[in-house]
Amino acid sequence: MVNTSIDATTSGATRAVDDATQKRRAWSVLIVSTLAFTVCFMVWMMFGVIGIPIKKMLNLNSTQFGLLTAMPVLTGSLVRVPLGIWTDKYGGRIVMTILMALTVPAIWMMGYATEYWHFLVAGLFVGLAGGAFSVGTPYVARWFPKDRQGMAMGVYGAGNSGAAVNKFVAPVILVAFGWAAVPHVYAAIMLGAVILFWLFSYSDPSHLVASNVSFTDQLKALKDPKVLKYCQYYSIVFGGYVALSLWMVQYYVGEYGLDIRVAALLAACFSLPGGVLRAIGGVLSDKYGAHAVTWWVMWVSWICLFLLSYPQTDFTILTVNGPTTFHIGLNVYAFTGLMFVLGIAWAFGKASVFKYISNDYPGNIGAISGIVGLAGGLGGFILPILFGVLMDWTGIRSSAFMLMYGVVWVSLIWMYFTEVRRTNVMAAS
């Protein structure tokens, strides 16, 4: 009887130690993964700053500039599905390490590019860094219980703030040493991130998902209407975030005539909350549900984009005292304030979409998150090109926001007919 009691006590103590070790490892994985993703996103968004002097050097039009900034996003999007599947099969630690290491030579070589096609090709290889999201999301989620997965994925997703870090770091290097120094510094930072990630991350064989499913079979998930809907949501909150993060510095320079350093600083008012506050979005999604958070995100986006869409306008009316001219348009302060609010909304939305996924597909997070991430990334690739085309066609800079406004309308209508009519959102929130 005494021996049984001692064995039970020992077993309980062992479990307590194991639980403490597992918890410590989970938080270590989350922290170092978030750091690695921040660096990857910083590299992924590099053209948002260095693209401006490159545009001037190569005499590019807005469409060519849009393609230049979007090229890394294309690769980062296309690799998301296979990376999500490989993460399920081989584990996030090994996949993330290899992925980050592969980008280092491409980042370094970009500093020696001289022709437009050089930048496009280099951008394709650098874009691999964008695939880190589909690796880290299932990797960190599986280290935490279900009721904490929204928080974990939200914290990891806060690595999107690498877009803001890029706007703080790249202009300083660019002004001091020229644009070519930026890729060289970023290559060194990425190499350091690879080493730190390997040293402080862990593997857990129980997190692996044995699967012989091919990429083609996995893409069949797109036949699921819910997956398509989540792809649409994510193409706004993530694809739009990526596109505007790439577009905003040159928008400030062109629309308000600001210096590139000031423009980058103001653009970070959108990029920073759009990344950092994703963790809060994860917590809110755990507490109130993915549906309620996403619904309010879409409405806030609709209002902000409506106001941002209005171009600088002068109009004249005839009064009893003769013609009178009025000006309507957002000044730089009002514009930045609206972008700040939009960044917060999209931060919450990015987390809430992945809370949907963890709720509906708990055993297949890696693959489904890869598909949804692919849709979001393709949004981030297509939108900057469309921004440039609209700019060249209409000559109206705010046409970028007009396009986003229309896309948000689609999501609001879709969400209303598939979710809102079946749920009391006011009561849920």
Backbone torsions as a table, in degrees:
resi	resn	phi	psi	omega
1	MET	NA	-42.3	178.8
2	VAL	-65.5	-42.9	-179.7
3	ASN	-62.8	-38.8	179.0
4	THR	-62.3	-41.8	179.2
5	SER	-64.9	-41.5	179.2
6	ILE	-64.6	-42.7	179.6
7	ASP	-62.0	-41.3	-179.7
8	ALA	-64.9	-41.0	178.9
9	THR	-64.1	-44.5	179.3
10	THR	-62.7	-42.3	179.2
11	SER	-63.0	-41.4	179.0
12	GLY	-64.2	-41.2	178.9
13	ALA	-65.1	-39.3	179.0
14	THR	-63.3	-43.0	178.5
15	ARG	-63.1	-38.1	179.7
16	ALA	-64.0	-42.5	178.3
17	VAL	-64.7	-43.0	179.4
18	ASP	-62.6	-41.4	179.4
19	ASP	-64.5	-40.8	179.4
20	ALA	-65.0	-41.4	178.1
21	THR	-64.3	-42.6	180.0
22	GLN	-64.2	-40.4	179.5
23	LYS	-65.8	-42.3	179.0
24	ARG	-63.4	-42.1	179.0
25	ARG	-65.5	-38.8	179.8
26	ALA	-60.2	-45.1	-179.2
27	TRP	-71.7	-32.8	175.8
28	SER	-64.8	-43.7	178.0
29	VAL	-61.3	-44.6	-178.0
30	LEU	-63.2	-45.0	-177.3
31	ILE	-66.1	-49.9	-175.8
32	VAL	-71.2	-31.5	177.1
33	SER	-67.7	-40.7	178.7
34	THR	-64.2	-41.0	176.7
35	LEU	-61.2	-45.6	-179.9
36	ALA	-62.7	-41.8	-179.7
37	PHE	-67.4	-34.2	176.5
38	THR	-61.0	-44.1	178.1
39	VAL	-64.9	-43.3	179.0
40	CYS	-60.2	-41.9	-178.2
41	PHE	-70.9	-34.9	176.8
42	MET	-60.0	-45.2	178.5
43	VAL	-66.1	-41.5	-177.7
44	TRP	-60.7	-33.6	-176.9
45	MET	-94.4	10.4	-172.5
46	MET	-55.8	-40.2	-177.2
47	PHE	-66.7	-17.8	177.8
48	GLY	-60.6	-24.9	178.5
49	VAL	-109.1	-55.3	-175.7
50	ILE	-71.8	-14.3	177.3
51	GLY	-65.3	-24.5	-177.8
52	ILE	-67.8	-52.0	174.9
53	PRO	-66.7	-29.8	177.2
54	ILE	-66.9	-40.8	177.1
55	LYS	-58.6	-43.2	179.4
56	LYS	-68.4	-41.2	-178.5
57	MET	-64.2	-40.2	-176.6
58	LEU	-97.1	-1.0	179.8
59	ASN	55.8	55.3	-177.7
60	LEU	-87.9	149.2	171.6
61	ASN	-87.0	179.3	-174.3
62	SER	-65.5	-36.2	179.0
63	THR	-66.2	-44.1	178.0
64	GLN	-64.2	-37.9	176.9
65	PHE	-64.8	-41.5	177.8
66	GLY	-60.8	-41.2	178.0
67	LEU	-66.2	-40.7	178.8
68	LEU	-58.9	-49.2	-177.5
69	THR	-69.2	-28.8	-175.0
70	ALA	-85.0	-17.5	-173.1
71	MET	-58.1	-45.9	177.0
72	PRO	-62.1	-30.8	-178.8
73	VAL	-66.6	-32.7	179.9
74	LEU	-60.7	-52.5	-179.1
75	THR	-63.5	-45.0	179.9
76	GLY	-60.0	-26.6	178.5
77	SER	-80.8	-46.9	-174.6
78	LEU	-65.3	-30.3	-177.9
79	VAL	-85.0	-3.6	-174.3
80	ARG	-66.8	-39.2	-179.8
81	VAL	-65.7	-53.1	177.9
82	PRO	-61.7	-36.3	179.5
83	LEU	-65.1	-37.9	177.2
84	GLY	-63.6	-40.4	179.2
85	ILE	-67.8	-44.2	179.0
86	TRP	-64.0	-33.4	177.8
87	THR	-65.5	-42.0	175.8
88	ASP	-60.0	-38.0	-171.8
89	LYS	-86.4	-41.4	-173.1
90	TYR	-110.2	-15.0	-179.4
91	GLY	101.5	144.7	-175.1
92	GLY	-68.5	-29.9	-174.9
93	ARG	-63.8	-50.0	-176.2
94	ILE	-72.0	-39.5	-178.6
95	VAL	-66.1	-44.6	-179.6
96	MET	-64.0	-42.7	-178.8
97	THR	-61.3	-48.1	-179.7
98	ILE	-63.5	-43.3	-178.8
99	LEU	-59.1	-48.8	-178.4
100	MET	-65.1	-40.8	-178.5
101	ALA	-63.7	-35.3	-178.5
102	LEU	-66.1	-24.9	-177.1
103	THR	-81.1	-20.5	-172.9
104	VAL	-57.6	-50.9	-180.0
105	PRO	-60.9	-39.2	-178.5
106	ALA	-65.5	-40.3	178.5
107	ILE	-62.2	-45.2	-178.1
108	TRP	-62.6	-43.7	-176.1
109	MET	-68.7	-23.7	-179.5
110	MET	-59.5	-28.6	-180.0
111	GLY	-64.8	-14.1	-179.0
112	TYR	-105.6	3.4	-179.6
113	ALA	-70.2	144.7	-179.1
114	THR	-131.3	-21.4	-178.4
115	GLU	-111.5	158.0	-178.7
116	TYR	-57.0	-44.4	-178.2
117	TRP	-67.6	-27.3	175.0
118	HIS	-59.6	-46.0	-178.1
119	PHE	-67.1	-37.6	179.7
120	LEU	-64.8	-44.3	-179.6
121	VAL	-67.5	-46.7	179.0
122	ALA	-61.0	-38.7	179.3
123	GLY	-61.3	-35.0	177.9
124	LEU	-60.9	-42.3	-178.8
125	PHE	-75.9	-39.2	176.8
126	VAL	-62.4	-31.4	-178.0
127	GLY	-62.0	-16.2	176.7
128	LEU	-54.9	-29.2	-179.3
129	ALA	-59.4	-29.8	-179.3
130	GLY	-67.8	-19.3	178.7
131	GLY	-72.5	-8.3	-178.1
132	ALA	-59.3	-25.6	-177.3
133	PHE	-63.8	-41.8	-178.4
134	SER	-73.1	-15.7	174.8
135	VAL	-84.1	-50.7	-173.4
136	GLY	-71.9	-31.9	-177.0
137	THR	-60.2	-56.4	177.0
138	PRO	-68.5	-31.0	-179.0
139	TYR	-61.1	-50.0	-178.6
140	VAL	-75.9	-33.3	-177.0
141	ALA	-60.8	-38.9	-175.0
142	ARG	-74.2	-9.6	176.2
143	TRP	-84.7	-6.3	-175.2
144	PHE	-125.0	153.8	176.6
145	PRO	-65.3	163.0	-173.3
146	LYS	-57.8	-39.7	-177.1
147	ASP	-75.3	-1.3	177.3
148	ARG	-118.9	2.3	-176.3
149	GLN	-69.2	-34.4	176.7
150	GLY	-60.8	-42.0	177.1
151	MET	-63.2	-46.9	-177.2
152	ALA	-61.9	-46.4	179.9
153	MET	-68.4	-31.6	177.4
154	GLY	-67.6	-42.9	178.1
155	VAL	-63.6	-45.7	178.6
156	TYR	-61.1	-44.0	-179.3
157	GLY	-63.6	-19.1	177.0
158	ALA	-62.8	-11.5	173.1
159	GLY	-61.4	-14.0	172.1
160	ASN	-55.8	-21.7	179.2
161	SER	-64.0	-7.4	172.2
162	GLY	-57.7	-26.2	175.7
163	ALA	-63.1	-37.9	177.9
164	ALA	-75.0	-39.0	177.9
165	VAL	-58.6	-41.1	177.3
166	ASN	-57.6	-39.2	-178.5
167	LYS	-73.5	-21.8	174.9
168	PHE	-83.7	-41.0	-171.3
169	VAL	-85.2	-49.9	-172.7
170	ALA	-59.6	-43.7	-179.6
171	PRO	-62.1	-35.2	179.5
172	VAL	-64.5	-47.0	178.9
173	ILE	-64.9	-42.3	-177.7
174	LEU	-60.1	-47.5	-178.3
175	VAL	-68.2	-36.9	-176.4
176	ALA	-78.0	-39.7	-171.0
177	PHE	-127.7	-4.5	-176.9
178	GLY	98.4	159.4	-174.6
179	TRP	-63.6	-31.4	-175.8
180	ALA	-65.6	-21.5	179.1
181	ALA	-73.7	-24.1	-176.8
182	VAL	-61.8	-50.2	178.2
183	PRO	-59.9	-34.9	-179.3
184	HIS	-67.8	-42.0	177.2
185	VAL	-66.2	-41.8	-178.8
186	TYR	-66.3	-33.5	177.2
187	ALA	-63.9	-40.1	178.3
188	ALA	-66.5	-40.5	178.6
189	ILE	-64.3	-42.1	179.4
190	MET	-63.7	-40.3	178.2
191	LEU	-61.9	-42.6	176.8
192	GLY	-62.8	-37.9	179.6
193	ALA	-66.5	-36.3	177.7
194	VAL	-60.7	-45.7	-178.2
195	ILE	-65.0	-46.7	-180.0
196	LEU	-61.9	-42.1	-179.0
197	PHE	-62.3	-44.5	-178.4
198	TRP	-64.7	-36.8	-176.8
199	LEU	-72.9	-32.6	-171.6
200	PHE	-115.2	10.2	175.1
201	SER	-105.5	167.3	-176.4
202	TYR	-136.9	163.2	174.8
203	SER	-117.5	144.5	176.0
204	ASP	-132.0	109.7	-176.7
205	PRO	-57.4	-26.7	-179.4
206	SER	-69.1	-14.3	179.9
207	HIS	-85.7	-10.3	-177.6
208	LEU	-75.8	145.3	179.3
209	VAL	-116.0	110.3	179.1
210	ALA	-69.5	125.2	-176.9
211	SER	-155.4	139.2	174.2
212	ASN	-110.8	18.1	-177.6
213	VAL	-71.7	132.6	179.6
214	SER	-82.8	168.0	177.9
215	PHE	-59.9	-39.7	-179.5
216	THR	-63.3	-44.1	178.0
217	ASP	-61.9	-39.4	-177.8
218	GLN	-65.5	-37.4	-179.7
219	LEU	-66.4	-14.1	177.0
220	LYS	-65.2	-14.7	175.5
221	ALA	-62.3	-19.3	178.3
222	LEU	-67.2	-13.5	175.0
223	LYS	-74.0	-16.4	177.8
224	ASP	-75.3	119.1	-178.8
225	PRO	-57.6	-31.7	179.7
226	LYS	-67.6	-39.4	178.7
227	VAL	-64.5	-42.2	177.4
228	LEU	-61.0	-40.6	-179.8
229	LYS	-65.9	-42.0	178.8
230	TYR	-66.3	-33.1	175.2
231	CYS	-62.6	-41.4	179.0
232	GLN	-64.1	-46.2	178.2
233	TYR	-57.9	-45.5	-173.4
234	TYR	-72.8	-26.7	177.0
235	SER	-64.6	-21.3	176.6
236	ILE	-88.0	-59.4	-169.9
237	VAL	-71.4	-28.1	175.6
238	PHE	-103.7	-49.7	-179.8
239	GLY	-60.2	-43.1	177.6
240	GLY	-66.0	-37.8	178.2
241	TYR	-62.7	-46.4	179.3
242	VAL	-62.4	-47.1	-176.8
243	ALA	-61.8	-46.4	-178.9
244	LEU	-72.1	-31.0	175.4
245	SER	-62.0	-37.9	178.0
246	LEU	-74.5	-28.9	-170.5
247	TRP	-93.0	-24.5	-166.1
248	MET	-68.8	-36.7	-177.4
249	VAL	-61.9	-49.5	179.6
250	GLN	-69.1	-26.1	176.4
251	TYR	-65.8	-47.4	177.8
252	TYR	-61.3	-41.8	-179.5
253	VAL	-63.5	-44.7	-177.3
254	GLY	-76.9	-42.3	-174.4
255	GLU	-77.6	-39.2	-173.8
256	TYR	-116.3	-0.3	176.0
257	GLY	66.3	34.6	-176.6
258	LEU	-87.6	156.3	170.9
259	ASP	-66.1	150.1	-175.0
260	ILE	-59.5	-33.7	179.4
261	ARG	-69.1	-43.3	177.5
262	VAL	-67.0	-40.8	179.0
263	ALA	-61.2	-42.7	179.3
264	ALA	-65.8	-38.9	179.4
265	LEU	-63.6	-44.3	179.4
266	LEU	-69.7	-36.2	177.7
267	ALA	-63.5	-29.9	177.9
268	ALA	-66.5	-19.4	176.3
269	CYS	-64.9	-21.5	172.6
270	PHE	-91.7	-46.2	-173.8
271	SER	-68.8	-39.1	-174.8
272	LEU	-66.9	-55.8	177.0
273	PRO	-63.7	-30.6	178.9
274	GLY	-63.9	-18.6	177.2
275	GLY	-105.2	-54.6	-173.0
276	VAL	-62.2	-42.2	-173.4
277	LEU	-78.1	0.9	175.8
278	ARG	-59.5	-33.0	179.0
279	ALA	-61.8	-40.8	177.9
280	ILE	-65.1	-38.2	175.9
281	GLY	-59.7	-37.0	177.0
282	GLY	-65.0	-42.5	178.7
283	VAL	-64.8	-43.7	179.0
284	LEU	-63.7	-36.9	179.0
285	SER	-68.1	-36.4	175.1
286	ASP	-63.1	-39.0	-173.5
287	LYS	-82.5	-46.6	-173.1
288	TYR	-105.6	-12.6	-179.2
289	GLY	101.1	147.6	-177.3
290	ALA	-64.1	-37.0	-176.0
291	HIS	-63.5	-50.0	-177.1
292	ALA	-61.9	-43.6	-179.1
293	VAL	-64.3	-46.2	-177.8
294	THR	-63.7	-39.6	-179.7
295	TRP	-59.8	-46.9	-179.4
296	TRP	-71.9	-31.4	175.0
297	VAL	-59.6	-44.9	-178.6
298	MET	-63.9	-38.6	-179.6
299	TRP	-70.8	-40.3	176.0
300	VAL	-62.8	-40.7	178.1
301	SER	-62.0	-42.5	-179.0
302	TRP	-59.4	-44.8	-179.0
303	ILE	-66.6	-47.8	-178.9
304	CYS	-61.2	-45.7	-176.8
305	LEU	-68.9	-31.5	175.3
306	PHE	-60.5	-46.1	-179.4
307	LEU	-70.2	-38.8	-179.8
308	LEU	-69.3	-23.3	-176.7
309	SER	-72.1	-23.0	-173.1
310	TYR	-71.6	120.8	-177.4
311	PRO	-75.9	163.8	173.1
312	GLN	-62.2	121.4	-170.7
313	THR	-131.8	131.8	169.4
314	ASP	-113.1	128.8	176.7
315	PHE	-137.4	150.5	-175.9
316	THR	-117.2	133.5	174.8
317	ILE	-123.4	152.4	178.3
318	LEU	-90.1	122.2	178.1
319	THR	-112.0	175.8	178.5
320	VAL	-64.8	-19.9	179.6
321	ASN	-99.5	8.1	179.8
322	GLY	109.3	-177.7	-178.2
323	PRO	-62.6	137.3	176.2
324	THR	-129.3	130.4	-177.9
325	THR	-103.1	135.1	177.8
326	PHE	-119.8	152.9	176.5
327	HIS	-121.1	130.9	174.7
328	ILE	-124.4	130.6	178.1
329	GLY	170.9	154.2	179.6
330	LEU	-77.9	130.1	170.5
331	ASN	-79.4	174.2	-173.1
332	VAL	-63.1	-30.0	-178.5
333	TYR	-74.3	-45.4	178.6
334	ALA	-64.8	-40.9	178.9
335	PHE	-59.9	-47.5	-179.2
336	THR	-64.7	-38.3	178.1
337	GLY	-62.1	-43.7	178.2
338	LEU	-65.9	-38.9	177.6
339	MET	-65.3	-35.1	177.0
340	PHE	-62.4	-46.7	178.6
341	VAL	-63.5	-42.4	179.0
342	LEU	-62.3	-39.6	177.9
343	GLY	-62.0	-41.0	178.2
344	ILE	-63.7	-46.6	-179.4
345	ALA	-59.0	-45.1	-177.9
346	TRP	-71.5	-27.5	174.1
347	ALA	-62.4	-46.3	178.2
348	PHE	-64.0	-40.2	-178.1
349	GLY	-65.3	-38.3	178.9
350	LYS	-61.7	-38.6	178.9
351	ALA	-72.4	-41.1	-175.8
352	SER	-67.8	-33.9	178.0
353	VAL	-62.8	-40.6	-179.4
354	PHE	-78.2	-17.6	170.4
355	LYS	-69.9	-37.5	172.1
356	TYR	-53.4	-47.3	-175.4
357	ILE	-65.3	-44.6	-179.7
358	SER	-65.9	-28.2	177.3
359	ASN	-75.0	-44.4	-172.0
360	ASP	-88.7	-25.7	-176.1
361	TYR	-133.6	59.6	-174.4
362	PRO	-62.6	-28.1	-179.1
363	GLY	-93.5	1.5	-174.5
364	ASN	-139.5	34.6	-173.9
365	ILE	-60.2	-43.3	-175.3
366	GLY	-59.8	-49.5	-176.5
367	ALA	-69.4	-45.2	-179.2
368	ILE	-66.8	-40.8	177.8
369	SER	-64.6	-31.3	176.6
370	GLY	-66.2	-41.0	179.6
371	ILE	-67.5	-46.7	179.6
372	VAL	-66.0	-39.9	176.4
373	GLY	-63.2	-35.6	176.0
374	LEU	-60.6	-45.4	179.4
375	ALA	-62.7	-43.6	178.2
376	GLY	-63.4	-42.2	179.5
377	GLY	-66.0	-39.8	177.3
378	LEU	-64.8	-33.3	172.9
379	GLY	-61.1	-42.3	178.4
380	GLY	-67.6	-22.9	176.7
381	PHE	-82.8	-46.2	-174.5
382	ILE	-73.5	-39.9	-173.2
383	LEU	-61.7	-45.4	178.4
384	PRO	-60.3	-34.6	177.6
385	ILE	-66.5	-43.6	178.3
386	LEU	-66.1	-35.8	174.9
387	PHE	-57.7	-44.4	-179.3
388	GLY	-67.3	-41.6	178.8
389	VAL	-61.8	-46.8	179.4
390	LEU	-62.9	-38.0	179.5
391	MET	-64.9	-44.7	178.1
392	ASP	-66.8	-34.3	-175.3
393	TRP	-78.2	-45.8	-174.3
394	THR	-98.9	-26.3	-173.8
395	GLY	75.7	8.6	-178.5
396	ILE	-105.9	116.3	-177.1
397	ARG	-66.0	-36.3	-177.0
398	SER	-73.2	0.4	176.7
399	SER	-61.1	-24.0	175.7
400	ALA	-60.6	-41.3	-179.5
401	PHE	-75.4	-30.4	175.1
402	MET	-61.1	-42.9	178.8
403	LEU	-62.6	-46.7	179.9
404	MET	-62.8	-36.6	178.2
405	TYR	-59.5	-42.7	178.5
406	GLY	-65.5	-39.2	179.9
407	VAL	-65.4	-40.1	178.6
408	VAL	-63.6	-37.2	176.7
409	TRP	-56.3	-42.5	-179.7
410	VAL	-59.1	-45.9	-178.9
411	SER	-65.9	-40.5	179.3
412	LEU	-62.0	-43.8	179.6
413	ILE	-65.7	-45.9	179.2
414	TRP	-59.7	-46.4	-178.1
415	MET	-65.1	-37.5	-179.1
416	TYR	-62.9	-46.8	-175.4
417	PHE	-76.2	-24.6	-177.8
418	THR	-99.8	-21.1	-176.1
419	GLU	-129.3	-50.8	-170.4
420	VAL	-64.4	-37.8	-179.2
421	ARG	-67.5	-12.6	179.9
422	ARG	-108.3	-3.7	-174.0
423	THR	-135.0	140.6	174.4
424	ASN	-86.9	90.5	-173.9
425	VAL	-65.0	-38.7	-178.6
426	MET	-61.4	-41.4	179.8
427	ALA	-71.4	-36.3	-178.0
428	ALA	-66.8	-30.7	-177.1
429	SER	-92.1	NA	NA
